[in-house]
Amino acid sequence: MTKNEFYDVVVGSVRPAEKLIGLVPSDKLDWKPGPTFMSLGQVIFHLSDGLGGGLEMLVTGKWPPAAEMESGMKLENMPSCGVQEALDKLAKDQKILRATLDGISEADFTNQVVSVPWGWKAKMEIMAVSFLGHFDNHKMQLFTYLKLLGLPVNTETLYGV
């Protein structure tokens, strides 16, 4: 897969995520299906900045300190946001992704072995696909939350077909 093909796949996944985020009722940002789940506001915050920023950190090797990352993974410390902030963050993240991909060679994207602080090590292309998988999992989480709230979501909403 080339860098541009990867970017096109990301865009195809982000478009329906934007629509899903846009469906989030502002009065339900604190809602969650149970006490051990992220709130709706936490889900849209998390969904909105993981691809471009993650790949940028992967390329530069500049990650937040381990203690900060560990603390940020605790449910009670996860930030939340509203719909417009999530959409703005997602748009910014796509720009970061495009700039990061433009700043590396095809050979590096395909062959360079990179690692993340939590121990995974793989070729950059494989890691980027894993980041997209993570994004898609949280997109499905958002879809499920909206479905549980009785909002009009369906396969077309999820995949943008």
BADREN-892038 format. One record per atom (N, C-alpha, C): atom name; x, y, z; residue in one letter. Coordinates in steps of 0.1 Angstrom, whole numbers, plus 5000, padded with zeros to 4 digits. Atoms other than C-alpha are relative to their C-alpha. Layout:
+----+------+------+------+----+
! at !    X !    Y !    Z ! aa !
+----+------+------+------+----+
! CA !    X !    Y !    Z !  A !
...
+----+------+------+------+----+
This chain:
+----+------+------+------+----+
! at !    X !    Y !    Z ! aa !
+----+------+------+------+----+
!  N ! 5008 ! 4988 ! 5000 !  M !
! CA ! 5000 ! 5000 ! 5000 !  M !
!  C ! 5009 ! 5012 ! 5000 !  M !
!  N ! 4993 ! 4988 ! 5000 !  T !
! CA ! 5013 ! 5034 ! 4991 !  T !
!  C ! 4995 ! 5010 ! 5011 !  T !
!  N ! 5005 ! 4990 ! 4991 !  K !
! CA ! 5011 ! 5064 ! 5014 !  K !
!  C ! 4987 ! 5006 ! 4996 !  K !
!  N ! 5013 ! 4994 ! 5005 !  N !
! CA ! 4984 ! 5080 ! 4992 !  N !
!  C ! 4988 ! 4990 ! 5001 !  N !
!  N ! 5011 ! 5010 ! 4999 !  E !
! CA ! 4964 ! 5047 ! 4992 !  E !
!  C ! 4996 ! 4999 ! 5015 !  E !
!  N ! 5004 ! 5001 ! 4986 !  F !
! CA ! 4966 ! 5046 ! 5030 !  F !
!  C ! 4992 ! 5013 ! 5004 !  F !
!  N ! 5007 ! 4987 ! 4997 !  Y !
! CA ! 4955 ! 5083 ! 5032 !  Y !
!  C ! 4986 ! 4999 ! 4995 !  Y !
!  N ! 5014 ! 5002 ! 5006 !  D !
! CA ! 4925 ! 5075 ! 5009 !  D !
!  C ! 4992 ! 4991 ! 5009 !  D !
!  N ! 5008 ! 5009 ! 4992 !  V !
! CA ! 4915 ! 5046 ! 5031 !  V !
!  C ! 4996 ! 5007 ! 5013 !  V !
!  N ! 5003 ! 4992 ! 4988 !  V !
! CA ! 4917 ! 5069 ! 5062 !  V !
!  C ! 4989 ! 5010 ! 4997 !  V !
!  N ! 5010 ! 4991 ! 5003 !  V !
! CA ! 4896 ! 5095 ! 5045 !  V !
!  C ! 4986 ! 4993 ! 4999 !  V !
!  N ! 5013 ! 5007 ! 5001 !  G !
! CA ! 4870 ! 5069 ! 5037 !  G !
!  C ! 4995 ! 4995 ! 5013 !  G !
!  N ! 5004 ! 5003 ! 4986 !  S !
! CA ! 4869 ! 5060 ! 5074 !  S !
!  C ! 4996 ! 5012 ! 5008 !  S !
!  N ! 5003 ! 4988 ! 4992 !  V !
! CA ! 4869 ! 5095 ! 5087 !  V !
!  C ! 4987 ! 5007 ! 4996 !  V !
!  N ! 5012 ! 4994 ! 5004 !  R !
! CA ! 4840 ! 5108 ! 5066 !  R !
!  C ! 4988 ! 4995 ! 5008 !  R !
!  N ! 5011 ! 5004 ! 4992 !  P !
! CA ! 4814 ! 5086 ! 5083 !  P !
!  C ! 5002 ! 5003 ! 5015 !  P !
!  N ! 4997 ! 4997 ! 4986 !  A !
! CA ! 4831 ! 5093 ! 5117 !  A !
!  C ! 4995 ! 5015 ! 5002 !  A !
!  N ! 5005 ! 4986 ! 4999 !  E !
! CA ! 4824 ! 5130 ! 5111 !  E !
!  C ! 4985 ! 5001 ! 5001 !  E !
!  N ! 5014 ! 5000 ! 4999 !  K !
! CA ! 4788 ! 5123 ! 5105 !  K !
!  C ! 4995 ! 4994 ! 5013 !  K !
!  N ! 5004 ! 5006 ! 4987 !  L !
! CA ! 4785 ! 5101 ! 5136 !  L !
!  C ! 5003 ! 5010 ! 5011 !  L !
!  N ! 4997 ! 4990 ! 4990 !  I !
! CA ! 4802 ! 5128 ! 5157 !  I !
!  C ! 4989 ! 5011 ! 5000 !  I !
!  N ! 5010 ! 4990 ! 5002 !  G !
! CA ! 4777 ! 5153 ! 5143 !  G !
!  C ! 4987 ! 4996 ! 5005 !  G !
!  N ! 5013 ! 5005 ! 4994 !  L !
! CA ! 4748 ! 5132 ! 5156 !  L !
!  C ! 5000 ! 5000 ! 5015 !  L !
!  N ! 4999 ! 5000 ! 4985 !  V !
! CA ! 4760 ! 5134 ! 5192 !  V !
!  C ! 4992 ! 5011 ! 5006 !  V !
!  N ! 5008 ! 4989 ! 4993 !  P !
! CA ! 4734 ! 5153 ! 5213 !  P !
!  C ! 5008 ! 5007 ! 5010 !  P !
!  N ! 4991 ! 4993 ! 4990 !  S !
! CA ! 4751 ! 5180 ! 5233 !  S !
!  C ! 4996 ! 4998 ! 5014 !  S !
!  N ! 5004 ! 5003 ! 4987 !  D !
! CA ! 4730 ! 5171 ! 5263 !  D !
!  C ! 5004 ! 4985 ! 5005 !  D !
!  N ! 4996 ! 5014 ! 4996 !  K !
! CA ! 4744 ! 5135 ! 5263 !  K !
!  C ! 5015 ! 4997 ! 5001 !  K !
!  N ! 4985 ! 5002 ! 5000 !  L !
! CA ! 4782 ! 5141 ! 5264 !  L !
!  C ! 5005 ! 4992 ! 5012 !  L !
!  N ! 4995 ! 5007 ! 4988 !  D !
! CA ! 4784 ! 5127 ! 5299 !  D !
!  C ! 4994 ! 4986 ! 5001 !  D !
!  N ! 5007 ! 5013 ! 5000 !  W !
! CA ! 4762 ! 5096 ! 5290 !  W !
!  C ! 5010 ! 4989 ! 4997 !  W !
!  N ! 4993 ! 5012 ! 5004 !  K !
! CA ! 4778 ! 5062 ! 5290 !  K !
!  C ! 4992 ! 4988 ! 5004 !  K !
!  N ! 5009 ! 5012 ! 4998 !  P !
! CA ! 4763 ! 5027 ! 5289 !  P !
!  C ! 5003 ! 4993 ! 5014 !  P !
!  N ! 4997 ! 5006 ! 4987 !  G !
! CA ! 4779 ! 5017 ! 5323 !  G !
!  C ! 5011 ! 5007 ! 5007 !  G !
!  N ! 4990 ! 4992 ! 4992 !  P !
! CA ! 4803 ! 5029 ! 5350 !  P !
!  C ! 5015 ! 4997 ! 4995 !  P !
!  N ! 4986 ! 5003 ! 5004 !  T !
! CA ! 4834 ! 5012 ! 5334 !  T !
!  C ! 5002 ! 5004 ! 4985 !  T !
!  N ! 4999 ! 4996 ! 5014 !  F !
! CA ! 4828 ! 5028 ! 5299 !  F !
!  C ! 5004 ! 5015 ! 4999 !  F !
!  N ! 4998 ! 4985 ! 5003 !  M !
! CA ! 4840 ! 5061 ! 5284 !  M !
!  C ! 4987 ! 5006 ! 4998 !  M !
!  N ! 5012 ! 4992 ! 5003 !  S !
! CA ! 4814 ! 5088 ! 5283 !  S !
!  C ! 5000 ! 5003 ! 4985 !  S !
!  N ! 5001 ! 4996 ! 5014 !  L !
! CA ! 4802 ! 5099 ! 5249 !  L !
!  C ! 5010 ! 5011 ! 4996 !  L !
!  N ! 4990 ! 4989 ! 5002 !  G !
! CA ! 4823 ! 5131 ! 5252 !  G !
!  C ! 5014 ! 4995 ! 5000 !  G !
!  N ! 4986 ! 5006 ! 5000 !  Q !
! CA ! 4854 ! 5110 ! 5260 !  Q !
!  C ! 5002 ! 4992 ! 4987 !  Q !
!  N ! 4998 ! 5008 ! 5012 !  V !
! CA ! 4848 ! 5087 ! 5230 !  V !
!  C ! 5003 ! 5010 ! 4988 !  V !
!  N ! 4998 ! 4992 ! 5012 !  I !
! CA ! 4845 ! 5116 ! 5205 !  I !
!  C ! 5013 ! 5008 ! 5002 !  I !
!  N ! 4987 ! 4994 ! 4998 !  F !
! CA ! 4876 ! 5133 ! 5221 !  F !
!  C ! 5011 ! 4990 ! 4995 !  F !
!  N ! 4990 ! 5010 ! 5004 !  H !
! CA ! 4896 ! 5101 ! 5217 !  H !
!  C ! 5000 ! 4997 ! 4986 !  H !
!  N ! 5001 ! 5003 ! 5015 !  L !
! CA ! 4883 ! 5094 ! 5182 !  L !
!  C ! 5006 ! 5011 ! 4992 !  L !
!  N ! 4997 ! 4989 ! 5009 !  S !
! CA ! 4893 ! 5128 ! 5170 !  S !
!  C ! 5015 ! 5003 ! 4998 !  S !
!  N ! 4986 ! 4996 ! 5002 !  D !
! CA ! 4931 ! 5128 ! 5173 !  D !
!  C ! 5010 ! 4989 ! 5000 !  D !
!  N ! 4991 ! 5011 ! 4999 !  G !
! CA ! 4946 ! 5094 ! 5170 !  G !
!  C ! 5008 ! 4996 ! 4988 !  G !
!  N ! 4994 ! 5005 ! 5012 !  L !
! CA ! 4956 ! 5089 ! 5134 !  L !
!  C ! 5012 ! 5009 ! 4996 !  L !
!  N ! 4989 ! 4991 ! 5004 !  G !
! CA ! 4977 ! 5119 ! 5123 !  G !
!  C ! 5010 ! 5002 ! 5012 !  G !
!  N ! 4992 ! 4997 ! 4988 !  G !
! CA ! 4990 ! 5127 ! 5158 !  G !
!  C ! 5008 ! 4987 ! 5004 !  G !
!  N ! 4993 ! 5013 ! 4997 !  G !
! CA ! 4998 ! 5090 ! 5164 !  G !
!  C ! 5011 ! 4997 ! 4990 !  G !
!  N ! 4989 ! 5003 ! 5010 !  L !
! CA ! 5017 ! 5086 ! 5131 !  L !
!  C ! 5011 ! 5010 ! 5001 !  L !
!  N ! 4990 ! 4990 ! 4998 !  E !
! CA ! 5035 ! 5118 ! 5137 !  E !
!  C ! 5010 ! 4996 ! 5012 !  E !
!  N ! 4992 ! 5004 ! 4989 !  M !
! CA ! 5047 ! 5106 ! 5171 !  M !
!  C ! 5008 ! 4987 ! 4996 !  M !
!  N ! 4993 ! 5012 ! 5004 !  L !
! CA ! 5056 ! 5072 ! 5155 !  L !
!  C ! 5012 ! 5004 ! 4991 !  L !
!  N ! 4989 ! 4996 ! 5009 !  V !
! CA ! 5078 ! 5090 ! 5128 !  V !
!  C ! 5011 ! 5007 ! 5008 !  V !
!  N ! 4991 ! 4992 ! 4993 !  T !
! CA ! 5094 ! 5114 ! 5152 !  T !
!  C ! 5006 ! 4994 ! 5012 !  T !
!  N ! 4996 ! 5006 ! 4988 !  G !
! CA ! 5097 ! 5092 ! 5182 !  G !
!  C ! 4998 ! 5008 ! 5012 !  G !
!  N ! 5003 ! 4991 ! 4989 !  K !
! CA ! 5084 ! 5120 ! 5204 !  K !
!  C ! 4987 ! 4997 ! 5006 !  K !
!  N ! 5012 ! 5004 ! 4993 !  W !
! CA ! 5059 ! 5105 ! 5227 !  W !
!  C ! 4999 ! 5007 ! 5014 !  W !
!  N ! 5001 ! 4995 ! 4987 !  P !
! CA ! 5045 ! 5119 ! 5259 !  P !
!  C ! 5007 ! 4991 ! 5010 !  P !
!  N ! 4993 ! 5009 ! 4990 !  P !
! CA ! 5063 ! 5107 ! 5291 !  P !
!  C ! 4991 ! 4989 ! 5004 !  P !
!  N ! 5007 ! 5012 ! 4997 !  A !
! CA ! 5053 ! 5072 ! 5301 !  A !
!  C ! 4990 ! 5002 ! 5011 !  A !
!  N ! 5009 ! 4997 ! 4989 !  A !
! CA ! 5037 ! 5084 ! 5334 !  A !
!  C ! 4988 ! 5007 ! 4995 !  A !
!  N ! 5011 ! 4992 ! 5005 !  E !
! CA ! 5016 ! 5109 ! 5315 !  E !
!  C ! 4991 ! 4991 ! 4991 !  E !
!  N ! 5008 ! 5009 ! 5008 !  M !
! CA ! 5005 ! 5083 ! 5290 !  M !
!  C ! 4992 ! 4990 ! 5008 !  M !
!  N ! 5007 ! 5009 ! 4992 !  E !
! CA ! 4996 ! 5058 ! 5317 !  E !
!  C ! 4989 ! 5006 ! 5008 !  E !
!  N ! 5010 ! 4992 ! 4993 !  S !
! CA ! 4977 ! 5084 ! 5337 !  S !
!  C ! 4988 ! 5003 ! 4991 !  S !
!  N ! 5010 ! 4996 ! 5009 !  G !
! CA ! 4958 ! 5095 ! 5306 !  G !
!  C ! 4991 ! 4988 ! 4995 !  G !
!  N ! 5008 ! 5012 ! 5004 !  M !
! CA ! 4946 ! 5059 ! 5300 !  M !
!  C ! 4990 ! 4996 ! 5010 !  M !
!  N ! 5009 ! 5002 ! 4989 !  K !
! CA ! 4927 ! 5059 ! 5333 !  K !
!  C ! 4987 ! 5007 ! 4996 !  K !
!  N ! 5013 ! 4995 ! 5004 !  L !
! CA ! 4890 ! 5064 ! 5326 !  L !
!  C ! 4997 ! 5013 ! 5006 !  L !
!  N ! 5003 ! 4987 ! 4993 !  E !
! CA ! 4887 ! 5092 ! 5352 !  E !
!  C ! 5008 ! 5011 ! 4995 !  E !
!  N ! 4991 ! 4990 ! 5005 !  N !
! CA ! 4915 ! 5111 ! 5335 !  N !
!  C ! 4998 ! 5003 ! 4985 !  N !
!  N ! 5001 ! 4998 ! 5015 !  M !
! CA ! 4904 ! 5108 ! 5299 !  M !
!  C ! 4992 ! 5013 ! 4998 !  M !
!  N ! 5007 ! 4987 ! 5003 !  P !
! CA ! 4894 ! 5142 ! 5285 !  P !
!  C ! 4988 ! 4998 ! 4992 !  P !
!  N ! 5013 ! 5000 ! 5007 !  S !
! CA ! 4860 ! 5149 ! 5270 !  S !
!  C ! 4999 ! 5013 ! 4992 !  S !
!  N ! 5002 ! 4987 ! 5007 !  C !
! CA ! 4848 ! 5175 ! 5245 !  C !
!  C ! 4986 ! 4999 ! 4994 !  C !
!  N ! 5013 ! 4999 ! 5007 !  G !
! CA ! 4818 ! 5187 ! 5226 !  G !
!  C ! 5002 ! 4996 ! 4985 !  G !
!  N ! 5001 ! 5004 ! 5014 !  V !
! CA ! 4808 ! 5180 ! 5190 !  V !
!  C ! 5009 ! 5009 ! 4991 !  V !
!  N ! 4992 ! 4991 ! 5008 !  Q !
! CA ! 4824 ! 5211 ! 5174 !  Q !
!  C ! 5015 ! 4998 ! 5002 !  Q !
!  N ! 4986 ! 5002 ! 4997 !  E !
! CA ! 4857 ! 5206 ! 5192 !  E !
!  C ! 5005 ! 4987 ! 4995 !  E !
!  N ! 4996 ! 5013 ! 5005 !  A !
! CA ! 4858 ! 5170 ! 5182 !  A !
!  C ! 5002 ! 5001 ! 4985 !  A !
!  N ! 4999 ! 4998 ! 5015 !  L !
! CA ! 4852 ! 5179 ! 5145 !  L !
!  C ! 5012 ! 5008 ! 4997 !  L !
!  N ! 4988 ! 4992 ! 5002 !  D !
! CA ! 4878 ! 5206 ! 5147 !  D !
!  C ! 5013 ! 4992 ! 5002 !  D !
!  N ! 4988 ! 5008 ! 4998 !  K !
! CA ! 4903 ! 5182 ! 5162 !  K !
!  C ! 5002 ! 4990 ! 4990 !  K !
!  N ! 4999 ! 5010 ! 5011 !  L !
! CA ! 4895 ! 5156 ! 5136 !  L !
!  C ! 5006 ! 5006 ! 4987 !  L !
!  N ! 4995 ! 4994 ! 5012 !  A !
! CA ! 4901 ! 5180 ! 5108 !  A !
!  C ! 5015 ! 5004 ! 5001 !  A !
!  N ! 4986 ! 4997 ! 4997 !  K !
! CA ! 4934 ! 5191 ! 5124 !  K !
!  C ! 5008 ! 4987 ! 4999 !  K !
!  N ! 4993 ! 5012 ! 5000 !  D !
! CA ! 4944 ! 5155 ! 5128 !  D !
!  C ! 5002 ! 4995 ! 4986 !  D !
!  N ! 4999 ! 5004 ! 5014 !  Q !
! CA ! 4938 ! 5148 ! 5091 !  Q !
!  C ! 5011 ! 5008 ! 4993 !  Q !
!  N ! 4989 ! 4992 ! 5006 !  K !
! CA ! 4961 ! 5177 ! 5082 !  K !
!  C ! 5014 ! 4995 ! 5005 !  K !
!  N ! 4987 ! 5006 ! 4995 !  I !
! CA ! 4988 ! 5163 ! 5105 !  I !
!  C ! 5003 ! 4987 ! 4993 !  I !
!  N ! 4997 ! 5013 ! 5007 !  L !
! CA ! 4984 ! 5129 ! 5089 !  L !
!  C ! 5005 ! 5003 ! 4986 !  L !
!  N ! 4995 ! 4997 ! 5014 !  R !
! CA ! 4988 ! 5144 ! 5054 !  R !
!  C ! 5014 ! 5005 ! 5000 !  R !
!  N ! 4987 ! 4995 ! 4999 !  A !
! CA ! 5018 ! 5164 ! 5064 !  A !
!  C ! 5011 ! 4990 ! 5004 !  A !
!  N ! 4991 ! 5011 ! 4995 !  T !
! CA ! 5034 ! 5134 ! 5082 !  T !
!  C ! 5003 ! 4991 ! 4988 !  T !
!  N ! 4998 ! 5009 ! 5011 !  L !
! CA ! 5029 ! 5112 ! 5052 !  L !
!  C ! 5008 ! 5006 ! 4989 !  L !
!  N ! 4993 ! 4992 ! 5010 !  D !
! CA ! 5042 ! 5139 ! 5029 !  D !
!  C ! 5015 ! 5001 ! 5003 !  D !
!  N ! 4987 ! 4998 ! 4995 !  G !
! CA ! 5073 ! 5141 ! 5050 !  G !
!  C ! 5009 ! 4988 ! 5001 !  G !
!  N ! 4992 ! 5012 ! 5000 !  I !
! CA ! 5084 ! 5105 ! 5047 !  I !
!  C ! 5000 ! 4994 ! 4986 !  I !
!  N ! 5000 ! 5007 ! 5013 !  S !
! CA ! 5094 ! 5084 ! 5017 !  S !
!  C ! 4991 ! 4988 ! 4999 !  S !
!  N ! 5008 ! 5012 ! 5002 !  E !
! CA ! 5074 ! 5056 ! 5002 !  E !
!  C ! 5008 ! 4988 ! 5006 !  E !
!  N ! 4992 ! 5011 ! 4994 !  A !
! CA ! 5103 ! 5032 ! 5012 !  A !
!  C ! 4999 ! 5000 ! 5015 !  A !
!  N ! 5001 ! 5000 ! 4985 !  D !
! CA ! 5102 ! 5043 ! 5048 !  D !
!  C ! 4987 ! 4996 ! 5005 !  D !
!  N ! 5013 ! 5004 ! 4996 !  F !
! CA ! 5065 ! 5040 ! 5050 !  F !
!  C ! 4998 ! 4985 ! 4999 !  F !
!  N ! 5002 ! 5014 ! 5002 !  T !
! CA ! 5066 ! 5005 ! 5036 !  T !
!  C ! 5010 ! 4991 ! 5008 !  T !
!  N ! 4990 ! 5009 ! 4994 !  N !
! CA ! 5098 ! 4992 ! 5052 !  N !
!  C ! 5006 ! 5003 ! 5013 !  N !
!  N ! 4993 ! 4996 ! 4987 !  Q !
! CA ! 5110 ! 5012 ! 5082 !  Q !
!  C ! 4993 ! 4993 ! 5012 !  Q !
!  N ! 5006 ! 5006 ! 4987 !  V !
! CA ! 5105 ! 4993 ! 5115 !  V !
!  C ! 5000 ! 5011 ! 5010 !  V !
!  N ! 5003 ! 4990 ! 4990 !  V !
! CA ! 5091 ! 5015 ! 5142 !  V !
!  C ! 4995 ! 4993 ! 5012 !  V !
!  N ! 5006 ! 5006 ! 4987 !  S !
! CA ! 5080 ! 5009 ! 5178 !  S !
!  C ! 4992 ! 5011 ! 5007 !  S !
!  N ! 5008 ! 4991 ! 4992 !  V !
! CA ! 5056 ! 5024 ! 5202 !  V !
!  C ! 5004 ! 4997 ! 5015 !  V !
!  N ! 4996 ! 5002 ! 4986 !  P !
! CA ! 5061 ! 5029 ! 5240 !  P !
!  C ! 4994 ! 4988 ! 5007 !  P !
!  N ! 5006 ! 5011 ! 4993 !  W !
! CA ! 5038 ! 5001 ! 5249 !  W !
!  C ! 5004 ! 4986 ! 4994 !  W !
!  N ! 4993 ! 5013 ! 5003 !  G !
! CA ! 5060 ! 4975 ! 5232 !  G !
!  C ! 4998 ! 4995 ! 4986 !  G !
!  N ! 5002 ! 5006 ! 5013 !  W !
! CA ! 5047 ! 4969 ! 5197 !  W !
!  C ! 5012 ! 5005 ! 4991 !  W !
!  N ! 4990 ! 4996 ! 5010 !  K !
! CA ! 5073 ! 4969 ! 5169 !  K !
!  C ! 4996 ! 4994 ! 4987 !  K !
!  N ! 5005 ! 5005 ! 5013 !  A !
! CA ! 5064 ! 4966 ! 5132 !  A !
!  C ! 5005 ! 5010 ! 4990 !  A !
!  N ! 4998 ! 4990 ! 5011 !  K !
! CA ! 5069 ! 4982 ! 5098 !  K !
!  C ! 4990 ! 5011 ! 5001 !  K !
!  N ! 5008 ! 4988 ! 4998 !  M !
! CA ! 5055 ! 5017 ! 5097 !  M !
!  C ! 4986 ! 4998 ! 4993 !  M !
!  N ! 5013 ! 5002 ! 5008 !  E !
! CA ! 5028 ! 5007 ! 5071 !  E !
!  C ! 4991 ! 4991 ! 5009 !  E !
!  N ! 5008 ! 5009 ! 4992 !  I !
! CA ! 5016 ! 4979 ! 5094 !  I !
!  C ! 4995 ! 5007 ! 5013 !  I !
!  N ! 5004 ! 4992 ! 4989 !  M !
! CA ! 5016 ! 5002 ! 5124 !  M !
!  C ! 4989 ! 5010 ! 4997 !  M !
!  N ! 5010 ! 4990 ! 5004 !  A !
! CA ! 4997 ! 5028 ! 5105 !  A !
!  C ! 4986 ! 4993 ! 4998 !  A !
!  N ! 5012 ! 5007 ! 5001 !  V !
! CA ! 4971 ! 5002 ! 5096 !  V !
!  C ! 4994 ! 4996 ! 5013 !  V !
!  N ! 5004 ! 5003 ! 4986 !  S !
! CA ! 4969 ! 4992 ! 5133 !  S !
!  C ! 4993 ! 5012 ! 5006 !  S !
!  N ! 5005 ! 4988 ! 4995 !  F !
! CA ! 4963 ! 5028 ! 5142 !  F !
!  C ! 4986 ! 5003 ! 4994 !  F !
!  N ! 5013 ! 4999 ! 5007 !  L !
! CA ! 4934 ! 5029 ! 5116 !  L !
!  C ! 4990 ! 4990 ! 5006 !  L !
!  N ! 5009 ! 5010 ! 4994 !  G !
! CA ! 4920 ! 4997 ! 5131 !  G !
!  C ! 4995 ! 5005 ! 5014 !  G !
!  N ! 5003 ! 4995 ! 4987 !  H !
! CA ! 4921 ! 5014 ! 5165 !  H !
!  C ! 4989 ! 5011 ! 4999 !  H !
!  N ! 5010 ! 4990 ! 5004 !  F !
! CA ! 4902 ! 5044 ! 5150 !  F !
!  C ! 4987 ! 4994 ! 4997 !  F !
!  N ! 5013 ! 5006 ! 5004 !  D !
! CA ! 4876 ! 5022 ! 5134 !  D !
!  C ! 4993 ! 4993 ! 5012 !  D !
!  N ! 5006 ! 5006 ! 4988 !  N !
! CA ! 4871 ! 5003 ! 5167 !  N !
!  C ! 4992 ! 5011 ! 5008 !  N !
!  N ! 5006 ! 4990 ! 4992 !  H !
! CA ! 4863 ! 5036 ! 5185 !  H !
!  C ! 4988 ! 5006 ! 4992 !  H !
!  N ! 5011 ! 4995 ! 5008 !  K !
! CA ! 4841 ! 5047 ! 5155 !  K !
!  C ! 4988 ! 4991 ! 5002 !  K !
!  N ! 5011 ! 5010 ! 4997 !  M !
! CA ! 4821 ! 5015 ! 5161 !  M !
!  C ! 4994 ! 5002 ! 5014 !  M !
!  N ! 5004 ! 4997 ! 4986 !  Q !
! CA ! 4820 ! 5023 ! 5198 !  Q !
!  C ! 4990 ! 5012 ! 5000 !  Q !
!  N ! 5008 ! 4988 ! 5002 !  L !
! CA ! 4805 ! 5057 ! 5189 !  L !
!  C ! 4986 ! 4996 ! 4994 !  L !
!  N ! 5012 ! 5004 ! 5007 !  F !
! CA ! 4780 ! 5041 ! 5165 !  F !
!  C ! 4991 ! 4992 ! 5010 !  F !
!  N ! 5008 ! 5008 ! 4990 !  T !
! CA ! 4769 ! 5016 ! 5193 !  T !
!  C ! 4994 ! 5009 ! 5010 !  T !
!  N ! 5005 ! 4991 ! 4990 !  Y !
! CA ! 4765 ! 5044 ! 5218 !  Y !
!  C ! 4988 ! 5007 ! 4994 !  Y !
!  N ! 5011 ! 4992 ! 5006 !  L !
! CA ! 4743 ! 5064 ! 5194 !  L !
!  C ! 4988 ! 4990 ! 4998 !  L !
!  N ! 5011 ! 5010 ! 5002 !  K !
! CA ! 4723 ! 5032 ! 5186 !  K !
!  C ! 4993 ! 4998 ! 5014 !  K !
!  N ! 5006 ! 5002 ! 4986 !  L !
! CA ! 4718 ! 5026 ! 5224 !  L !
!  C ! 4991 ! 5012 ! 5004 !  L !
!  N ! 5008 ! 4988 ! 4996 !  L !
! CA ! 4705 ! 5062 ! 5227 !  L !
!  C ! 4988 ! 5001 ! 4991 !  L !
!  N ! 5012 ! 5000 ! 5008 !  G !
! CA ! 4679 ! 5054 ! 5200 !  G !
!  C ! 5001 ! 5010 ! 4988 !  G !
!  N ! 4998 ! 4991 ! 5011 !  L !
! CA ! 4694 ! 5077 ! 5174 !  L !
!  C ! 5000 ! 4992 ! 4986 !  L !
!  N ! 5001 ! 5007 ! 5013 !  P !
! CA ! 4689 ! 5069 ! 5136 !  P !
!  C ! 5013 ! 4997 ! 4993 !  P !
!  N ! 4988 ! 5004 ! 5006 !  V !
! CA ! 4721 ! 5052 ! 5128 !  V !
!  C ! 4998 ! 4986 ! 4994 !  V !
!  N ! 5001 ! 5013 ! 5006 !  N !
! CA ! 4725 ! 5022 ! 5105 !  N !
!  C ! 5013 ! 4997 ! 4992 !  N !
!  N ! 4988 ! 5004 ! 5007 !  T !
! CA ! 4751 ! 5005 ! 5082 !  T !
!  C ! 5005 ! 5012 ! 4991 !  T !
!  N ! 4997 ! 4989 ! 5009 !  E !
! CA ! 4750 ! 5035 ! 5058 !  E !
!  C ! 5007 ! 5011 ! 5008 !  E !
!  N ! 4994 ! 4989 ! 4991 !  T !
! CA ! 4758 ! 5059 ! 5087 !  T !
!  C ! 5014 ! 4996 ! 5004 !  T !
!  N ! 4987 ! 5005 ! 4995 !  L !
! CA ! 4787 ! 5037 ! 5099 !  L !
!  C ! 5011 ! 5000 ! 4989 !  L !
!  N ! 4991 ! 5002 ! 5010 !  Y !
! CA ! 4803 ! 5031 ! 5066 !  Y !
!  C ! 5000 ! 5011 ! 4989 !  Y !
!  N ! 5001 ! 4989 ! 5010 !  G !
! CA ! 4792 ! 5061 ! 5045 !  G !
!  C ! 4998 ! 4996 ! 4986 !  G !
!  N ! 5003 ! 5005 ! 5014 !  V !
! CA ! 4780 ! 5040 ! 5016 !  V !
!  C ! 4988 ! 5008 ! 4994 !  V !
+----+------+------+------+----+
